[in-house]
Amino acid sequence: MEIQSGTIGIRAASRKHKICRPTLQKWINRLSVINLGEDLSNKLLAAMTENKKIQALENKVIELTKALELSKLKVDGLQTMVKVAEEDFKIRIRKKRGSKQSKE
């Protein structure tokens, strides 16, 4: 919560709680989008001053942009793995368009 509100940075939080930065970053990426529901966001924004609201919203945009970039990178990596497996091992992994599912 300290990191999301902008009170301290990731490096300071990792030192404070004795957690390595990559682990802390993973937790933030996984939990920040899940735990911060609409009601909580609205309550927090109502209690803040105008400058802090703008800063909090800018931080949220940055956070969501990073999460989107990470997701895109993961998708690209998985697509590359499938392509390499299909080419190197001659295995068909992707389903052809219009093909029907097997009835097993």
C-alpha positions in Angstrom: 0.0 0.0 0.0 2.9 2.3 0.7 4.3 1.8 -2.8 0.9 2.2 -4.5 0.2 5.4 -2.7 3.6 6.7 -3.6 4.8 7.1 0.0 8.0 5.0 -0.7 9.6 3.4 -3.7 10.1 -0.2 -4.5 13.8 -0.1 -3.5 13.0 1.5 -0.1 10.2 -1.0 0.5 12.4 -4.0 -0.4 15.0 -2.8 2.1 12.4 -2.0 4.8 10.7 -5.4 4.5 13.8 -7.4 3.6 12.3 -8.7 0.3 14.2 -8.8 -3.0 13.0 -6.2 -5.5 12.0 -8.7 -8.3 9.8 -10.6 -5.8 8.2 -7.4 -4.6 7.6 -6.3 -8.1 5.9 -9.6 -9.0 3.6 -9.2 -5.9 2.8 -5.7 -6.9 1.9 -6.6 -10.4 -0.2 -9.5 -9.4 -2.0 -8.0 -6.4 -2.4 -4.3 -7.3 -5.0 -4.8 -10.1 -6.9 -7.5 -8.2 -7.2 -5.9 -4.8 -7.9 -2.4 -5.7 -11.6 -2.5 -6.5 -13.7 0.4 -7.8 -15.2 1.2 -4.3 -11.8 1.4 -2.7 -10.5 3.5 -5.5 -13.3 6.0 -5.3 -13.0 6.3 -1.5 -9.3 6.9 -1.7 -9.7 9.5 -4.5 -12.4 11.3 -2.6 -10.2 11.7 0.5 -7.2 13.1 -1.5 -6.4 16.6 -2.6 -6.5 17.5 -6.2 -2.7 17.3 -6.7 -2.6 13.9 -5.0 -5.5 12.6 -7.1 -3.7 13.5 -10.3 -0.5 11.9 -9.0 -2.3 8.8 -7.9 -4.1 8.5 -11.2 -0.8 9.0 -13.1 0.8 6.3 -11.0 -2.0 4.0 -11.7 -1.7 4.6 -15.5 2.0 3.9 -15.3 1.4 0.7 -13.3 -1.2 -0.5 -15.7 1.0 0.3 -18.7 3.8 -1.7 -17.2 1.4 -4.6 -16.5 0.3 -4.4 -20.1 3.8 -4.4 -21.4 4.7 -7.4 -19.3 1.6 -9.3 -20.6 2.5 -8.4 -24.2 6.1 -9.6 -23.7 4.8 -12.9 -22.2 2.5 -13.4 -25.2 5.3 -12.7 -27.6 7.5 -15.2 -25.8 4.9 -17.9 -25.9 4.2 -17.3 -29.6 7.9 -17.6 -30.3 8.1 -20.8 -28.4 5.2 -22.3 -30.3 6.7 -21.2 -33.6 10.2 -22.7 -32.8 8.6 -25.9 -31.6 6.6 -26.2 -34.8 9.6 -25.5 -37.0 12.3 -27.5 -35.2 10.3 -30.5 -34.0 7.8 -30.6 -36.9 4.9 -30.6 -34.4 1.6 -29.0 -35.2 0.6 -27.0 -32.1 -1.7 -24.3 -33.5 -5.2 -25.3 -34.6 -6.1 -24.7 -38.2 -9.0 -22.5 -38.9 -12.3 -24.3 -39.6 -11.1 -27.6 -38.2 -13.5 -29.4 -35.9 -12.6 -30.7 -32.4 -12.0 -34.4 -32.0 -14.8 -36.3 -30.2 -12.8 -38.2 -27.5 
